[in-house]
């Protein structure tokens, strides 16, 4: 399956000419978002300040049609009109060093209102204070808690989709791996939105030169070092780097999406190809001219991108 991309009102077009080393030109509709966030620098000096700043610039949460409950280590968004029997678990992004569940409240509310199911946004410990396996252990604990509480929340445990954004999507992919090996109730599907999957991208210094907006390879290298630990070897760490897993068979259906101007383009394409080769049902969306996190802003590219996610998740939770 060749990569494809779309623009509002257009048919899919081939984007095989773009890569992480040769990112596509940023779509003009994203100019304002690019101006606000494109030059983000995340390193050992800035990450603490960015944790505070993130609380001030997160997408606006609209409470209409939903209620929010703060559970232990999670924010849960319930639709006022319950029409589905499943649920969606979403992990926030931030390169494993930034972010909070509340960053996703706007997205979670949109999913909850549209699909009529609860959306669980778990917290997980952040690096460098808590390197691997803290995040995956927290994610696994959130899954176990959700499944145990499913009857009380009116959730069919066989209809829970696991997903996330950026690092949160990488965490979701690793959680799916761990749950497959652990056994028991499995996620109905996985939603991986521009996922952070492969530490080996950060090791490619040639990727420091191209203009990757929002999340550069220098940001990426700091984040992976912080997450894996200063003396760790990724190949020796279980459930740390989704792309390093050899066996991708028997995993639930997957939705993957990324933009052609995103640093993660190559690793997402590769993971998509490997999932499909392993017999996993894959839905893939590639957006021409889209930068990292572009759907967190109000723009037509993000609207269409989000709509395809809703269509995918609806199949498994309703």
C-alpha positions as CSV (number, residue, x, y, z in Angstrom):
1,X,0.0,0.0,0.0
2,X,1.6,3.3,-1.1
3,X,1.4,6.3,1.2
4,X,-1.2,8.8,0.3
5,X,-2.2,12.2,1.4
6,X,-5.2,14.5,1.1
7,X,-6.1,18.1,1.1
8,X,-9.6,19.4,1.7
9,X,-11.8,18.7,-1.3
10,X,-9.1,16.9,-3.2
11,X,-8.6,13.3,-4.1
12,X,-5.7,11.3,-2.5
13,X,-2.3,12.0,-4.2
14,X,0.9,10.1,-4.0
15,X,3.4,11.5,-1.5
16,X,6.1,8.9,-1.8
17,X,8.5,11.7,-2.8
18,X,8.4,13.1,0.7
19,X,10.2,11.5,3.7
20,X,11.6,12.5,7.1
21,X,14.8,13.6,5.3
22,X,12.7,15.5,2.7
23,X,9.6,16.9,4.4
24,X,6.8,18.3,2.4
25,X,6.1,22.1,2.3
26,X,3.9,23.2,5.2
27,X,0.3,23.8,4.0
28,X,-0.6,27.5,4.1
29,X,-3.7,26.8,6.2
30,X,-1.3,25.9,9.1
31,X,0.7,29.1,8.9
32,X,-0.7,30.6,12.1
33,X,-0.2,27.3,14.0
34,X,3.3,27.0,12.6
35,X,4.1,30.6,13.7
36,X,2.9,29.9,17.3
37,X,4.5,26.5,17.9
38,X,6.8,25.7,15.0
39,X,10.0,26.7,16.8
40,X,9.5,24.7,20.0
41,X,12.7,23.8,21.7
42,X,12.7,20.9,24.2
43,X,15.9,20.2,26.1
44,X,17.2,19.7,29.6
45,X,16.9,23.5,30.3
46,X,13.5,24.2,28.8
47,X,11.4,21.2,29.6
48,X,10.4,22.3,33.1
49,X,9.2,25.7,31.9
50,X,7.3,24.0,29.0
51,X,5.4,21.8,31.5
52,X,4.0,25.0,33.0
53,X,3.5,26.8,29.7
54,X,1.6,23.8,28.4
55,X,-1.2,24.3,30.9
56,X,-1.8,27.8,29.5
57,X,-1.8,26.9,25.8
58,X,-3.7,23.6,25.7
59,X,-6.7,23.4,23.3
60,X,-9.9,25.0,24.8
61,X,-12.2,22.6,26.5
62,X,-15.9,22.9,25.6
63,X,-18.0,21.2,28.4
64,X,-21.3,21.2,26.4
65,X,-22.7,17.7,26.2
66,X,-20.2,16.1,28.5
67,X,-19.2,15.8,32.2
68,X,-15.7,15.3,33.5
69,X,-14.7,13.2,36.5
70,X,-11.3,13.3,38.0
71,X,-10.4,9.8,39.0
72,X,-7.2,8.7,40.6
73,X,-4.5,9.1,37.9
74,X,-7.0,9.9,35.1
75,X,-9.5,12.3,33.7
76,X,-12.7,10.7,32.4
77,X,-15.1,12.4,30.1
78,X,-18.6,11.0,30.0
79,X,-21.1,11.9,27.3
80,X,-24.5,13.1,28.6
81,X,-26.1,11.1,25.8
82,X,-24.7,7.6,26.0
83,X,-25.2,5.7,22.7
84,X,-22.3,3.2,22.6
85,X,-21.3,0.4,25.0
86,X,-17.5,0.7,24.6
87,X,-14.9,3.3,25.6
88,X,-11.8,5.0,24.3
89,X,-8.5,5.3,26.3
90,X,-6.3,8.2,25.1
91,X,-2.8,9.0,26.2
92,X,-1.5,12.5,25.9
93,X,1.6,13.5,24.0
94,X,4.7,15.5,25.0
95,X,7.7,13.3,24.1
96,X,7.4,11.4,27.4
97,X,8.8,14.5,29.1
98,X,5.8,16.9,28.9
99,X,2.0,16.8,29.2
100,X,-1.0,16.0,31.4
101,X,-4.3,14.3,30.8
102,X,-6.0,17.7,30.8
103,X,-4.2,18.5,27.6
104,X,-6.6,16.1,25.9
105,X,-9.9,17.2,27.4
106,X,-11.0,19.1,24.2
107,X,-10.3,16.1,22.1
108,X,-11.8,13.7,24.6
109,X,-15.0,15.7,24.8
110,X,-15.3,15.7,21.0
111,X,-14.9,11.9,20.9
112,X,-17.3,11.4,23.8
113,X,-20.0,13.7,22.4
114,X,-19.7,12.3,18.8
115,X,-19.5,8.6,19.7
116,X,-21.5,8.5,22.9
117,X,-18.9,6.7,24.9
118,X,-16.6,7.5,27.9
119,X,-13.1,8.6,27.1
120,X,-10.4,7.8,29.7
121,X,-7.3,10.0,29.7
122,X,-4.8,8.4,32.0
123,X,-1.8,10.1,33.7
124,X,1.6,8.6,33.4
125,X,4.9,9.5,35.0
126,X,7.3,11.6,32.9
127,X,11.0,11.4,32.2
128,X,13.6,12.3,33.0
129,X,12.4,12.0,36.6
130,X,10.8,8.7,35.9
131,X,12.3,6.9,32.9
132,X,11.1,3.6,31.4
133,X,9.4,1.5,32.6
134,X,7.4,4.0,34.6
135,X,5.1,5.2,31.7
136,X,4.3,1.7,30.4
137,X,3.7,0.4,33.9
138,X,1.3,3.3,34.5
139,X,-0.4,2.6,31.2
140,X,-0.8,-1.1,32.0
141,X,-2.2,-0.1,35.4
142,X,-4.7,2.2,33.8
143,X,-5.9,-0.6,31.5
144,X,-6.3,-3.0,34.4
145,X,-8.2,-0.3,36.4
146,X,-10.5,0.4,33.5
147,X,-11.3,-3.2,32.8
148,X,-12.0,-3.8,36.5
149,X,-14.3,-0.8,36.7
150,X,-16.0,-1.5,33.3
151,X,-19.3,-3.0,34.8
152,X,-19.7,0.0,37.1
153,X,-19.1,2.5,34.3
154,X,-21.4,0.6,31.9
155,X,-18.5,-0.3,29.5
156,X,-18.3,-3.5,27.6
157,X,-14.6,-4.5,28.2
158,X,-14.4,-6.1,24.8
159,X,-15.1,-2.7,23.2
160,X,-12.3,-0.6,24.6
161,X,-10.0,1.2,22.0
162,X,-6.5,2.2,23.1
163,X,-4.9,5.2,21.5
164,X,-3.0,8.4,21.9
165,X,-1.1,11.3,20.3
166,X,2.6,11.5,19.6
167,X,4.4,9.9,22.6
168,X,1.0,8.9,23.9
169,X,0.4,7.0,20.7
170,X,3.8,5.3,21.1
171,X,2.8,4.4,24.7
172,X,-0.5,3.0,23.4
173,X,1.4,0.9,20.8
174,X,3.7,-0.5,23.5
175,X,0.7,-1.1,25.8
176,X,-1.0,-3.2,23.1
177,X,2.2,-5.3,22.8
178,X,2.3,-5.8,26.5
179,X,-1.4,-6.8,26.7
180,X,-1.0,-9.3,23.9
181,X,1.9,-11.0,25.7
182,X,0.1,-10.8,29.1
183,X,-3.1,-12.3,27.8
184,X,-6.6,-11.6,29.1
185,X,-9.0,-9.0,27.7
186,X,-7.4,-7.3,24.7
187,X,-8.1,-3.8,23.2
188,X,-10.7,-3.8,20.4
189,X,-8.4,-1.5,18.3
190,X,-5.6,0.9,18.5
191,X,-5.6,4.6,17.4
192,X,-2.1,5.9,16.8
193,X,-2.0,9.6,15.9
194,X,1.4,10.7,14.6
195,X,3.0,8.1,17.0
196,X,6.5,8.4,18.4
197,X,7.6,4.8,17.7
198,X,11.3,4.6,17.1
199,X,14.3,5.9,19.0
200,X,16.5,5.2,16.0
201,X,15.1,8.2,14.3
202,X,16.8,10.4,16.9
203,X,20.1,8.7,16.2
204,X,20.1,9.9,12.6
205,X,22.0,13.2,12.7
206,X,21.1,13.9,9.1
207,X,17.6,14.5,10.3
208,X,18.8,17.5,12.4
209,X,19.0,19.6,9.2
210,X,15.5,19.4,7.6
211,X,12.9,21.8,8.9
212,X,10.6,19.7,11.1
213,X,8.2,22.1,12.8
214,X,7.0,21.7,16.4
215,X,9.0,18.5,17.0
216,X,12.6,18.6,15.7
217,X,15.1,15.7,15.8
218,X,17.0,17.6,18.5
219,X,13.9,17.6,20.6
220,X,13.4,14.0,19.7
221,X,16.9,13.0,20.8
222,X,16.6,14.7,24.2
223,X,13.2,13.1,24.8
224,X,14.3,9.5,23.9
225,X,17.5,9.8,26.1
226,X,15.4,11.1,29.0
227,X,12.7,8.4,28.5
228,X,15.1,5.4,28.0
229,X,17.5,6.5,30.7
230,X,21.1,7.8,30.3
231,X,22.8,4.4,30.3
232,X,20.1,2.2,28.8
233,X,20.2,0.3,25.5
234,X,16.8,0.4,23.8
235,X,17.2,-3.1,22.3
236,X,17.4,-4.5,25.8
237,X,14.3,-2.8,27.1
238,X,10.9,-4.5,26.9
239,X,7.9,-2.5,25.8
240,X,10.0,0.7,25.5
241,X,10.2,1.2,21.7
242,X,7.3,0.0,19.7
243,X,9.3,-0.1,16.4
244,X,11.9,-2.5,17.9
245,X,9.4,-5.3,18.5
246,X,10.0,-8.1,16.1
247,X,6.6,-9.9,16.2
248,X,3.6,-7.6,15.3
249,X,1.2,-10.5,14.6
250,X,-2.1,-11.0,16.4
251,X,-2.5,-7.3,17.3
252,X,-5.8,-5.5,17.1
253,X,-6.8,-3.4,14.1
254,X,-4.8,-0.2,13.9
255,X,-5.4,3.4,12.7
256,X,-2.2,5.3,12.0
257,X,-2.0,8.9,10.7
258,X,0.8,11.4,10.1
259,X,1.7,14.5,8.0
260,X,4.3,14.7,5.3
261,X,6.1,17.5,7.2
262,X,6.3,15.5,10.3
263,X,9.7,14.1,11.6
264,X,7.9,10.8,12.3
265,X,6.8,10.3,8.7
266,X,9.3,7.5,7.9
267,X,8.8,5.5,11.2
268,X,5.0,5.7,10.9
269,X,5.1,4.5,7.3
270,X,7.4,1.6,8.3
271,X,5.3,0.6,11.2
272,X,2.2,0.7,9.1
273,X,3.9,-1.6,6.5
274,X,5.1,-4.1,9.1
275,X,1.7,-4.3,10.8
276,X,0.0,-5.0,7.5
277,X,2.7,-7.6,6.6
278,X,2.0,-9.3,10.0
279,X,-1.7,-9.6,9.1
280,X,-3.0,-6.7,11.2
281,X,-5.9,-4.7,9.7
282,X,-4.5,-1.2,9.1
283,X,-6.2,2.1,8.3
284,X,-3.6,4.7,7.3
285,X,-3.9,8.5,6.7
286,X,-1.1,10.7,5.4
287,X,-1.8,14.4,5.2
288,X,0.0,16.6,2.7
289,X,1.7,19.6,4.2
290,X,0.8,18.7,7.8
291,X,3.1,19.3,10.7
292,X,3.3,17.6,14.0
293,X,0.2,18.2,16.2
294,X,-1.6,20.0,13.4
295,X,-5.0,18.6,14.4
296,X,-4.8,20.3,17.8
297,X,-5.7,23.6,16.0
298,X,-8.9,24.6,14.2
299,X,-8.2,24.1,10.5
300,X,-9.7,22.1,7.6
301,X,-6.8,19.6,7.5
302,X,-7.2,18.8,11.1
303,X,-11.0,18.4,10.8
304,X,-10.8,15.8,8.0
305,X,-8.0,14.0,9.9
306,X,-10.1,13.8,13.0
307,X,-13.2,12.7,11.1
308,X,-11.3,9.6,9.8
309,X,-10.4,8.8,13.4
310,X,-14.0,9.0,14.5
311,X,-15.1,6.8,11.7
312,X,-12.5,4.2,12.7
313,X,-13.2,4.2,16.4
314,X,-17.0,4.1,15.9
315,X,-16.6,0.6,14.4
316,X,-15.3,-0.8,17.7
317,X,-17.0,1.1,20.5
318,X,-20.6,1.4,19.3
